[in-house]
Amino acid sequence: MDFPRKSDDRPENNDYSNDRHDNNRNEDRRYNNDRYNDDRNSRYNDRGGDRRGYDNDRYGDRRGYDNDRYGDRGGDRRGYDNNRYNDRGGDRRGYDNDRYGDRGGDRRGYDNDRGQSRYNNRDRGGYGGNRGGGGGYRGGGRMQNNRRRNVPQRPTSEKDFAILELKYGNIYGGEPNFYAIAEICILFFEATTNKIYIENWQNRGNIDYVSVYSKVDELGHTVEKVKEVVNMSTGRVKPFQEDFELDERAVEYNFRQLRPAKAQIKRFLQTVFQKYTINNIITFDGRRDVFLCESTGFKFDSPRRPRNIIDLQKILNKETKYLFSLNKLSLVSGFEFDHIDSKLRSNNNEYWIHPMAAKHLMPKTAAWDAARLLATHNEFRDHFPDFMIKAQLLLNKITKSKDVEE
């Protein structure tokens, strides 16, 4: 019995006509030939390998990275814009090239324009590692060139300066040629803003030292030298006795009390000089002041950081041919300080001082002498003719008073 062929058995108008299922297609092709051909040229062209939905116009051989943004740059660039980093190597984690330029190292979110901040300590090893050596965020080595040093960190000018004043004396009953530092004041004057900053350090050791001050008349002339004994820790004052001496055990105790002050003074000076970027220092007969500070290990002037130390007394001596004391110069400059308004005044100048800084301005302190020296210096520098006239008038009065006494 002959069975009919399968093709003959199909009805003419069945659901599997040649119009829907093209015999020219390969076996098991269930997709429209207009969308998927054998060459796969529409979206993937001649690219080999396995392309899972990546458009050739957008992705070369980059794993999800835009070829227009990265060009021929090799390596693994995780979402970093070529316009921002250009040819800079290394791993730059989201840092804008306009902000950091060609600066090396790892800068985590520090805007270079903010280096104008008043308390940006540009020479320190931390936070960007400008000097290297001691911590910070992976700053460069110790010999790394510090490019930020030449960038002004404050609104400074050549007129900015710091005044250094010390209070020191002999240990009461000890060696007459040994001096102990009781107080240090650094007054920083910012000429562009007329702001005054006062940094003060006090020795808190339990040590009695001899403090010497002058009693003056209405012309600033010294009438008497007064000695008194002051305790550094408590500030307690007691009368001075010329024949008082310490035994060997008491002298050793005082030296033990003084020993920690050496490191404290050095650290204080380093912190303040870096904080304010001090280059000009003004003293008044300050040879011993500078010597005592440098005996702690701090150097005011070095090849790495040269500083200009000015002795105002020597300059005034050359101009006036007279050795003025600070008491007389306070009268010449017209120095006064108003604790109510917190204002320092002289003949032609007036400065406001923050109350927290003004609390240090008390007579017989280093801060008080520094404020008097500031008034004298600015009157001499800014109002020279007026200053010289008033200095001559004071000298005339002193001469007349001596003639009357004779």
MIDRENVEX-318872 format. One record per residue (C-alpha): residue number from 1; x, y, z. Coordinates in nm, 3 decimals. Layout:
<rs>
<num NUM c1 X c2 Y c3 Z>;
...
</rs>
This chain:
<rs>
<num 1 c1 0.000 c2 0.000 c3 0.000>;
<num 2 c1 0.138 c2 0.334 c3 -0.106>;
<num 3 c1 0.125 c2 0.606 c3 0.151>;
<num 4 c1 0.094 c2 0.959 c3 0.025>;
<num 5 c1 0.398 c2 1.186 c3 0.071>;
<num 6 c1 0.391 c2 1.431 c3 0.352>;
<num 7 c1 0.396 c2 1.729 c3 0.119>;
<num 8 c1 0.097 c2 1.596 c3 -0.066>;
<num 9 c1 -0.088 c2 1.541 c3 0.255>;
<num 10 c1 -0.069 c2 1.908 c3 0.361>;
<num 11 c1 -0.364 c2 2.128 c3 0.274>;
<num 12 c1 -0.300 c2 2.409 c3 0.033>;
<num 13 c1 -0.404 c2 2.688 c3 0.269>;
<num 14 c1 -0.247 c2 2.566 c3 0.590>;
<num 15 c1 -0.067 c2 2.786 c3 0.854>;
<num 16 c1 0.280 c2 2.680 c3 0.742>;
<num 17 c1 0.291 c2 2.825 c3 0.396>;
<num 18 c1 0.619 c2 2.925 c3 0.223>;
<num 19 c1 0.525 c2 3.292 c3 0.251>;
<num 20 c1 0.587 c2 3.293 c3 0.626>;
<num 21 c1 0.866 c2 3.037 c3 0.656>;
<num 22 c1 1.123 c2 3.098 c3 0.384>;
<num 23 c1 1.290 c2 2.781 c3 0.255>;
<num 24 c1 1.611 c2 2.976 c3 0.180>;
<num 25 c1 1.669 c2 3.041 c3 0.550>;
<num 26 c1 1.894 c2 2.809 c3 0.741>;
<num 27 c1 1.740 c2 2.552 c3 0.961>;
<num 28 c1 1.605 c2 2.671 c3 1.297>;
<num 29 c1 1.588 c2 3.046 c3 1.211>;
<num 30 c1 1.307 c2 3.187 c3 1.417>;
<num 31 c1 1.392 c2 3.552 c3 1.371>;
<num 32 c1 1.316 c2 3.797 c3 1.097>;
<num 33 c1 1.599 c2 3.818 c3 0.841>;
<num 34 c1 1.562 c2 4.196 c3 0.823>;
<num 35 c1 1.678 c2 4.230 c3 1.182>;
<num 36 c1 1.941 c2 3.958 c3 1.209>;
<num 37 c1 2.151 c2 3.838 c3 0.916>;
<num 38 c1 2.443 c2 3.605 c3 0.920>;
<num 39 c1 2.701 c2 3.881 c3 0.901>;
<num 40 c1 2.558 c2 4.080 c3 1.192>;
<num 41 c1 2.666 c2 4.404 c3 1.026>;
<num 42 c1 2.395 c2 4.635 c3 1.150>;
<num 43 c1 2.522 c2 4.692 c3 1.498>;
<num 44 c1 2.845 c2 4.496 c3 1.528>;
<num 45 c1 3.005 c2 4.512 c3 1.179>;
<num 46 c1 3.312 c2 4.292 c3 1.150>;
<num 47 c1 3.398 c2 4.303 c3 1.520>;
<num 48 c1 3.493 c2 3.963 c3 1.645>;
<num 49 c1 3.438 c2 3.805 c3 1.981>;
<num 50 c1 3.136 c2 3.829 c3 2.198>;
<num 51 c1 2.971 c2 4.175 c3 2.190>;
<num 52 c1 2.692 c2 4.187 c3 2.441>;
<num 53 c1 2.489 c2 4.484 c3 2.337>;
<num 54 c1 2.770 c2 4.734 c3 2.292>;
<num 55 c1 2.737 c2 4.982 c3 2.010>;
<num 56 c1 3.049 c2 4.990 c3 1.794>;
<num 57 c1 3.019 c2 5.362 c3 1.742>;
<num 58 c1 3.053 c2 5.418 c3 2.111>;
<num 59 c1 3.278 c2 5.140 c3 2.230>;
<num 60 c1 3.603 c2 5.037 c3 2.071>;
<num 61 c1 3.782 c2 4.778 c3 2.269>;
<num 62 c1 3.693 c2 4.971 c3 2.583>;
<num 63 c1 3.483 c2 4.807 c3 2.850>;
<num 64 c1 3.203 c2 5.056 c3 2.862>;
<num 65 c1 3.428 c2 5.358 c3 2.809>;
<num 66 c1 3.355 c2 5.626 c3 2.555>;
<num 67 c1 3.619 c2 5.623 c3 2.278>;
<num 68 c1 3.567 c2 5.992 c3 2.210>;
<num 69 c1 3.660 c2 6.073 c3 2.565>;
<num 70 c1 3.964 c2 5.853 c3 2.599>;
<num 71 c1 4.109 c2 5.837 c3 2.246>;
<num 72 c1 4.420 c2 5.626 c3 2.229>;
<num 73 c1 4.496 c2 5.636 c3 2.597>;
<num 74 c1 4.599 c2 5.302 c3 2.726>;
<num 75 c1 4.554 c2 5.145 c3 3.062>;
<num 76 c1 4.247 c2 5.129 c3 3.272>;
<num 77 c1 4.068 c2 5.465 c3 3.299>;
<num 78 c1 3.774 c2 5.436 c3 3.531>;
<num 79 c1 3.550 c2 5.725 c3 3.438>;
<num 80 c1 3.816 c2 5.995 c3 3.414>;
<num 81 c1 3.764 c2 6.267 c3 3.160>;
<num 82 c1 4.057 c2 6.314 c3 2.920>;
<num 83 c1 3.995 c2 6.687 c3 2.906>;
<num 84 c1 4.056 c2 6.710 c3 3.276>;
<num 85 c1 4.370 c2 6.503 c3 3.303>;
<num 86 c1 4.537 c2 6.524 c3 2.958>;
<num 87 c1 4.861 c2 6.329 c3 2.969>;
<num 88 c1 4.898 c2 6.319 c3 3.342>;
<num 89 c1 5.002 c2 5.981 c3 3.461>;
<num 90 c1 4.934 c2 5.800 c3 3.783>;
<num 91 c1 4.606 c2 5.755 c3 3.958>;
<num 92 c1 4.411 c2 6.081 c3 3.983>;
<num 93 c1 4.104 c2 6.033 c3 4.195>;
<num 94 c1 3.866 c2 6.305 c3 4.084>;
<num 95 c1 4.106 c2 6.596 c3 4.098>;
<num 96 c1 4.057 c2 6.877 c3 3.853>;
<num 97 c1 4.365 c2 6.964 c3 3.646>;
<num 98 c1 4.272 c2 7.330 c3 3.647>;
<num 99 c1 4.306 c2 7.329 c3 4.021>;
<num 100 c1 4.628 c2 7.137 c3 4.053>;
<num 101 c1 4.810 c2 7.186 c3 3.720>;
<num 102 c1 5.122 c2 6.977 c3 3.697>;
<num 103 c1 5.159 c2 6.943 c3 4.067>;
<num 104 c1 5.272 c2 6.597 c3 4.164>;
<num 105 c1 5.183 c2 6.395 c3 4.468>;
<num 106 c1 4.844 c2 6.303 c3 4.598>;
<num 107 c1 4.621 c2 6.606 c3 4.658>;
<num 108 c1 4.296 c2 6.505 c3 4.819>;
<num 109 c1 4.048 c2 6.785 c3 4.768>;
<num 110 c1 4.269 c2 7.083 c3 4.852>;
<num 111 c1 4.198 c2 7.377 c3 4.622>;
<num 112 c1 4.520 c2 7.557 c3 4.533>;
<num 113 c1 4.337 c2 7.889 c3 4.523>;
<num 114 c1 4.258 c2 7.845 c3 4.886>;
<num 115 c1 4.627 c2 7.870 c3 4.965>;
<num 116 c1 4.559 c2 8.239 c3 5.028>;
<num 117 c1 4.401 c2 8.136 c3 5.355>;
<num 118 c1 4.550 c2 8.316 c3 5.647>;
<num 119 c1 4.640 c2 8.004 c3 5.843>;
<num 120 c1 4.747 c2 7.780 c3 5.560>;
<num 121 c1 5.069 c2 7.633 c3 5.692>;
<num 122 c1 5.242 c2 7.589 c3 5.365>;
<num 123 c1 5.574 c2 7.464 c3 5.497>;
<num 124 c1 5.447 c2 7.179 c3 5.707>;
<num 125 c1 5.483 c2 6.814 c3 5.624>;
<num 126 c1 5.118 c2 6.718 c3 5.673>;
<num 127 c1 4.816 c2 6.753 c3 5.442>;
<num 128 c1 4.980 c2 6.739 c3 5.108>;
<num 129 c1 5.334 c2 6.676 c3 5.223>;
<num 130 c1 5.504 c2 6.996 c3 5.118>;
<num 131 c1 5.817 c2 6.919 c3 5.310>;
<num 132 c1 5.789 c2 6.546 c3 5.334>;
<num 133 c1 5.937 c2 6.352 c3 5.614>;
<num 134 c1 5.694 c2 6.321 c3 5.910>;
<num 135 c1 5.350 c2 6.224 c3 5.805>;
<num 136 c1 5.088 c2 6.387 c3 5.600>;
<num 137 c1 4.902 c2 6.234 c3 5.311>;
<num 138 c1 5.180 c2 6.064 c3 5.119>;
<num 139 c1 5.377 c2 6.384 c3 5.070>;
<num 140 c1 5.700 c2 6.371 c3 4.875>;
<num 141 c1 6.042 c2 6.289 c3 5.009>;
<num 142 c1 6.255 c2 6.517 c3 5.215>;
<num 143 c1 6.448 c2 6.645 c3 4.915>;
<num 144 c1 6.136 c2 6.712 c3 4.710>;
<num 145 c1 6.119 c2 7.061 c3 4.561>;
<num 146 c1 5.854 c2 7.258 c3 4.747>;
<num 147 c1 5.670 c2 7.457 c3 4.483>;
<num 148 c1 5.422 c2 7.610 c3 4.725>;
<num 149 c1 5.694 c2 7.798 c3 4.910>;
<num 150 c1 5.698 c2 8.074 c3 4.649>;
<num 151 c1 5.320 c2 8.114 c3 4.661>;
<num 152 c1 5.207 c2 8.374 c3 4.917>;
<num 153 c1 4.978 c2 8.205 c3 5.167>;
<num 154 c1 4.852 c2 8.525 c3 5.325>;
<num 155 c1 4.774 c2 8.876 c3 5.197>;
<num 156 c1 5.132 c2 8.973 c3 5.280>;
<num 157 c1 5.350 c2 9.259 c3 5.169>;
<num 158 c1 5.699 c2 9.381 c3 5.245>;
<num 159 c1 5.556 c2 9.592 c3 5.525>;
<num 160 c1 5.437 c2 9.293 c3 5.729>;
<num 161 c1 5.655 c2 9.217 c3 6.028>;
<num 162 c1 5.668 c2 9.054 c3 6.368>;
<num 163 c1 5.789 c2 9.204 c3 6.694>;
<num 164 c1 5.979 c2 8.980 c3 6.933>;
<num 165 c1 5.983 c2 9.059 c3 7.304>;
<num 166 c1 6.102 c2 8.850 c3 7.598>;
<num 167 c1 6.084 c2 8.867 c3 7.974>;
<num 168 c1 6.376 c2 8.693 c3 8.141>;
<num 169 c1 6.591 c2 8.717 c3 8.449>;
<num 170 c1 6.835 c2 8.542 c3 8.680>;
<num 171 c1 6.719 c2 8.258 c3 8.899>;
<num 172 c1 6.671 c2 8.411 c3 9.241>;
<num 173 c1 6.971 c2 8.310 c3 9.452>;
<num 174 c1 7.141 c2 8.133 c3 9.163>;
<num 175 c1 7.414 c2 8.214 c3 8.912>;
<num 176 c1 7.416 c2 8.584 c3 8.813>;
<num 177 c1 7.508 c2 8.514 c3 8.450>;
<num 178 c1 7.240 c2 8.255 c3 8.384>;
<num 179 c1 6.911 c2 8.385 c3 8.243>;
<num 180 c1 6.580 c2 8.199 c3 8.242>;
<num 181 c1 6.303 c2 8.290 c3 7.997>;
<num 182 c1 5.979 c2 8.368 c3 8.175>;
<num 183 c1 5.764 c2 8.497 c3 7.888>;
<num 184 c1 5.778 c2 8.530 c3 7.507>;
<num 185 c1 5.550 c2 8.750 c3 7.299>;
<num 186 c1 5.536 c2 8.762 c3 6.921>;
<num 187 c1 5.319 c2 9.041 c3 6.787>;
<num 188 c1 5.248 c2 9.006 c3 6.414>;
<num 189 c1 5.133 c2 9.315 c3 6.223>;
<num 190 c1 4.962 c2 9.273 c3 5.887>;
<num 191 c1 5.008 c2 9.600 c3 5.703>;
<num 192 c1 4.753 c2 9.534 c3 5.427>;
<num 193 c1 4.468 c2 9.500 c3 5.677>;
<num 194 c1 4.614 c2 9.675 c3 5.988>;
<num 195 c1 4.539 c2 9.359 c3 6.184>;
<num 196 c1 4.736 c2 9.270 c3 6.495>;
<num 197 c1 4.791 c2 8.914 c3 6.614>;
<num 198 c1 4.946 c2 8.838 c3 6.952>;
<num 199 c1 5.100 c2 8.500 c3 7.035>;
<num 200 c1 5.215 c2 8.454 c3 7.393>;
<num 201 c1 5.409 c2 8.184 c3 7.577>;
<num 202 c1 5.467 c2 8.168 c3 7.953>;
<num 203 c1 5.696 c2 7.948 c3 8.154>;
<num 204 c1 5.489 c2 7.759 c3 8.411>;
<num 205 c1 5.780 c2 7.615 c3 8.606>;
<num 206 c1 5.791 c2 7.665 c3 8.981>;
<num 207 c1 6.088 c2 7.903 c3 8.962>;
<num 208 c1 6.156 c2 8.236 c3 9.127>;
<num 209 c1 6.340 c2 8.477 c3 8.899>;
<num 210 c1 6.455 c2 8.837 c3 8.935>;
<num 211 c1 6.255 c2 9.088 c3 8.731>;
<num 212 c1 6.401 c2 9.435 c3 8.675>;
<num 213 c1 6.199 c2 9.737 c3 8.562>;
<num 214 c1 6.252 c2 10.114 c3 8.558>;
<num 215 c1 6.062 c2 10.383 c3 8.739>;
<num 216 c1 6.039 c2 10.690 c3 8.514>;
<num 217 c1 5.933 c2 11.051 c3 8.542>;
<num 218 c1 5.692 c2 11.243 c3 8.317>;
<num 219 c1 5.962 c2 11.273 c3 8.049>;
<num 220 c1 6.033 c2 10.898 c3 8.042>;
<num 221 c1 6.365 c2 10.948 c3 8.213>;
<num 222 c1 6.470 c2 10.663 c3 8.443>;
<num 223 c1 6.455 c2 10.759 c3 8.808>;
<num 224 c1 6.519 c2 10.421 c3 8.968>;
<num 225 c1 6.587 c2 10.058 c3 8.877>;
<num 226 c1 6.361 c2 9.828 c3 9.074>;
<num 227 c1 6.424 c2 9.458 c3 9.133>;
<num 228 c1 6.154 c2 9.218 c3 9.242>;
<num 229 c1 6.122 c2 8.842 c3 9.269>;
<num 230 c1 5.846 c2 8.682 c3 9.064>;
<num 231 c1 5.735 c2 8.320 c3 9.061>;
<num 232 c1 5.687 c2 8.197 c3 8.702>;
<num 233 c1 5.409 c2 7.956 c3 8.790>;
<num 234 c1 5.192 c2 8.166 c3 9.021>;
<num 235 c1 5.303 c2 8.523 c3 8.939>;
<num 236 c1 5.350 c2 8.587 c3 9.310>;
<num 237 c1 5.581 c2 8.881 c3 9.383>;
<num 238 c1 5.810 c2 8.916 c3 9.683>;
<num 239 c1 6.085 c2 9.161 c3 9.773>;
<num 240 c1 6.436 c2 9.114 c3 9.645>;
<num 241 c1 6.719 c2 9.046 c3 9.890>;
<num 242 c1 7.070 c2 9.104 c3 9.767>;
<num 243 c1 7.238 c2 8.847 c3 9.993>;
<num 244 c1 6.998 c2 8.559 c3 9.926>;
<num 245 c1 7.160 c2 8.240 c3 9.790>;
<num 246 c1 7.033 c2 7.895 c3 9.701>;
<num 247 c1 7.206 c2 7.577 c3 9.814>;
<num 248 c1 7.322 c2 7.319 c3 9.562>;
<num 249 c1 7.012 c2 7.104 c3 9.599>;
<num 250 c1 6.777 c2 7.399 c3 9.537>;
<num 251 c1 6.977 c2 7.508 c3 9.230>;
<num 252 c1 6.948 c2 7.154 c3 9.089>;
<num 253 c1 6.573 c2 7.160 c3 9.149>;
<num 254 c1 6.537 c2 7.488 c3 8.957>;
<num 255 c1 6.733 c2 7.350 c3 8.664>;
<num 256 c1 6.504 c2 7.045 c3 8.652>;
<num 257 c1 6.206 c2 7.279 c3 8.642>;
<num 258 c1 6.360 c2 7.470 c3 8.352>;
<num 259 c1 6.456 c2 7.165 c3 8.145>;
<num 260 c1 6.116 c2 7.107 c3 7.972>;
<num 261 c1 6.096 c2 7.475 c3 7.869>;
<num 262 c1 6.366 c2 7.432 c3 7.605>;
<num 263 c1 6.156 c2 7.205 c3 7.384>;
<num 264 c1 5.841 c2 7.407 c3 7.455>;
<num 265 c1 6.001 c2 7.734 c3 7.342>;
<num 266 c1 6.142 c2 7.579 c3 7.026>;
<num 267 c1 5.804 c2 7.429 c3 6.936>;
<num 268 c1 5.625 c2 7.757 c3 7.010>;
<num 269 c1 5.859 c2 7.959 c3 6.788>;
<num 270 c1 5.842 c2 7.709 c3 6.502>;
<num 271 c1 5.462 c2 7.702 c3 6.515>;
<num 272 c1 5.419 c2 8.080 c3 6.520>;
<num 273 c1 5.677 c2 8.153 c3 6.250>;
<num 274 c1 5.521 c2 7.896 c3 6.018>;
<num 275 c1 5.169 c2 8.006 c3 6.099>;
<num 276 c1 5.225 c2 8.369 c3 6.001>;
<num 277 c1 5.507 c2 8.316 c3 5.747>;
<num 278 c1 5.729 c2 8.563 c3 5.929>;
<num 279 c1 6.022 c2 8.704 c3 5.731>;
<num 280 c1 6.084 c2 9.040 c3 5.903>;
<num 281 c1 6.153 c2 9.051 c3 6.278>;
<num 282 c1 6.182 c2 9.372 c3 6.480>;
<num 283 c1 6.349 c2 9.383 c3 6.818>;
<num 284 c1 6.457 c2 9.657 c3 7.056>;
<num 285 c1 6.812 c2 9.598 c3 7.177>;
<num 286 c1 6.730 c2 9.235 c3 7.107>;
<num 287 c1 7.069 c2 9.068 c3 7.086>;
<num 288 c1 7.012 c2 8.878 c3 7.409>;
<num 289 c1 6.652 c2 8.801 c3 7.312>;
<num 290 c1 6.768 c2 8.638 c3 6.988>;
<num 291 c1 7.051 c2 8.454 c3 7.166>;
<num 292 c1 6.820 c2 8.307 c3 7.431>;
<num 293 c1 6.570 c2 8.191 c3 7.170>;
<num 294 c1 6.838 c2 8.031 c3 6.953>;
<num 295 c1 6.987 c2 7.854 c3 7.255>;
<num 296 c1 6.674 c2 7.633 c3 7.249>;
<num 297 c1 6.764 c2 7.507 c3 6.899>;
<num 298 c1 6.545 c2 7.740 c3 6.696>;
<num 299 c1 6.721 c2 7.933 c3 6.418>;
<num 300 c1 6.586 c2 8.269 c3 6.306>;
<num 301 c1 6.806 c2 8.288 c3 5.999>;
<num 302 c1 6.913 c2 7.988 c3 5.792>;
<num 303 c1 7.010 c2 7.922 c3 5.428>;
<num 304 c1 6.677 c2 7.749 c3 5.377>;
<num 305 c1 6.471 c2 8.030 c3 5.529>;
<num 306 c1 6.656 c2 8.364 c3 5.549>;
<num 307 c1 6.490 c2 8.622 c3 5.772>;
<num 308 c1 6.561 c2 8.987 c3 5.830>;
<num 309 c1 6.621 c2 9.088 c3 6.194>;
<num 310 c1 6.597 c2 9.463 c3 6.258>;
<num 311 c1 6.707 c2 9.632 c3 6.581>;
<num 312 c1 6.495 c2 9.947 c3 6.597>;
<num 313 c1 6.704 c2 10.101 c3 6.873>;
<num 314 c1 7.014 c2 10.102 c3 6.650>;
<num 315 c1 6.825 c2 10.262 c3 6.361>;
<num 316 c1 6.682 c2 10.536 c3 6.584>;
<num 317 c1 7.026 c2 10.594 c3 6.735>;
<num 318 c1 7.168 c2 10.663 c3 6.387>;
<num 319 c1 6.883 c2 10.899 c3 6.300>;
<num 320 c1 6.866 c2 11.099 c3 6.622>;
<num 321 c1 7.220 c2 11.059 c3 6.760>;
<num 322 c1 7.060 c2 10.972 c3 7.094>;
<num 323 c1 7.008 c2 10.634 c3 7.263>;
<num 324 c1 6.637 c2 10.632 c3 7.337>;
<num 325 c1 6.480 c2 10.396 c3 7.584>;
<num 326 c1 6.145 c2 10.235 c3 7.511>;
<num 327 c1 5.986 c2 10.443 c3 7.785>;
<num 328 c1 6.092 c2 10.767 c3 7.614>;
<num 329 c1 5.985 c2 10.640 c3 7.271>;
<num 330 c1 5.640 c2 10.561 c3 7.410>;
<num 331 c1 5.604 c2 10.932 c3 7.488>;
<num 332 c1 5.736 c2 11.032 c3 7.145>;
<num 333 c1 5.489 c2 10.806 c3 6.965>;
<num 334 c1 5.199 c2 10.897 c3 7.195>;
<num 335 c1 5.129 c2 10.532 c3 7.284>;
<num 336 c1 4.813 c2 10.449 c3 7.475>;
<num 337 c1 4.582 c2 10.150 c3 7.496>;
<num 338 c1 4.211 c2 10.171 c3 7.572>;
<num 339 c1 4.094 c2 9.850 c3 7.738>;
<num 340 c1 3.729 c2 9.949 c3 7.702>;
<num 341 c1 3.735 c2 10.000 c3 7.325>;
<num 342 c1 4.023 c2 9.751 c3 7.280>;
<num 343 c1 4.210 c2 10.006 c3 7.068>;
<num 344 c1 4.579 c2 10.084 c3 7.049>;
<num 345 c1 4.644 c2 10.450 c3 6.966>;
<num 346 c1 4.946 c2 10.661 c3 6.881>;
<num 347 c1 4.987 c2 11.016 c3 6.748>;
<num 348 c1 4.871 c2 10.934 c3 6.395>;
<num 349 c1 4.755 c2 10.572 c3 6.405>;
<num 350 c1 4.480 c2 10.370 c3 6.563>;
<num 351 c1 4.442 c2 9.991 c3 6.564>;
<num 352 c1 4.169 c2 9.766 c3 6.695>;
<num 353 c1 4.285 c2 9.452 c3 6.877>;
<num 354 c1 4.066 c2 9.151 c3 6.934>;
<num 355 c1 3.967 c2 9.126 c3 7.303>;
<num 356 c1 4.112 c2 8.775 c3 7.329>;
<num 357 c1 4.449 c2 8.913 c3 7.222>;
<num 358 c1 4.410 c2 9.235 c3 7.422>;
<num 359 c1 4.395 c2 9.042 c3 7.750>;
<num 360 c1 4.774 c2 8.997 c3 7.723>;
<num 361 c1 4.835 c2 9.372 c3 7.716>;
<num 362 c1 4.917 c2 9.447 c3 8.076>;
<num 363 c1 5.203 c2 9.667 c3 8.206>;
<num 364 c1 5.533 c2 9.491 c3 8.286>;
<num 365 c1 5.460 c2 9.212 c3 8.038>;
<num 366 c1 5.631 c2 9.120 c3 7.712>;
<num 367 c1 5.309 c2 9.185 c3 7.520>;
<num 368 c1 5.288 c2 9.538 c3 7.660>;
<num 369 c1 5.643 c2 9.616 c3 7.547>;
<num 370 c1 5.568 c2 9.468 c3 7.204>;
<num 371 c1 5.264 c2 9.693 c3 7.167>;
<num 372 c1 5.469 c2 10.000 c3 7.260>;
<num 373 c1 5.733 c2 9.900 c3 7.008>;
<num 374 c1 5.465 c2 9.859 c3 6.739>;
<num 375 c1 5.339 c2 10.214 c3 6.797>;
<num 376 c1 5.695 c2 10.349 c3 6.783>;
<num 377 c1 5.790 c2 10.160 c3 6.469>;
<num 378 c1 5.479 c2 10.257 c3 6.271>;
<num 379 c1 5.505 c2 10.622 c3 6.367>;
<num 380 c1 5.872 c2 10.624 c3 6.267>;
<num 381 c1 5.805 c2 10.443 c3 5.938>;
<num 382 c1 5.480 c2 10.607 c3 5.827>;
<num 383 c1 5.508 c2 10.957 c3 5.979>;
<num 384 c1 5.880 c2 11.016 c3 5.988>;
<num 385 c1 5.884 c2 11.401 c3 5.988>;
<num 386 c1 5.629 c2 11.424 c3 6.267>;
<num 387 c1 5.810 c2 11.157 c3 6.466>;
<num 388 c1 6.145 c2 11.337 c3 6.440>;
<num 389 c1 5.992 c2 11.668 c3 6.547>;
<num 390 c1 5.835 c2 11.512 c3 6.858>;
<num 391 c1 6.158 c2 11.331 c3 6.940>;
<num 392 c1 6.350 c2 11.659 c3 6.924>;
<num 393 c1 6.093 c2 11.832 c3 7.144>;
<num 394 c1 6.130 c2 11.559 c3 7.407>;
<num 395 c1 6.509 c2 11.586 c3 7.396>;
<num 396 c1 6.483 c2 11.961 c3 7.447>;
<num 397 c1 6.267 c2 11.908 c3 7.755>;
<num 398 c1 6.511 c2 11.651 c3 7.896>;
<num 399 c1 6.802 c2 11.890 c3 7.842>;
<num 400 c1 6.618 c2 12.175 c3 8.016>;
<num 401 c1 6.528 c2 11.955 c3 8.312>;
<num 402 c1 6.893 c2 11.856 c3 8.356>;
<num 403 c1 6.997 c2 12.221 c3 8.345>;
<num 404 c1 6.744 c2 12.306 c3 8.618>;
<num 405 c1 6.873 c2 12.024 c3 8.840>;
<num 406 c1 7.231 c2 12.145 c3 8.803>;
</rs>
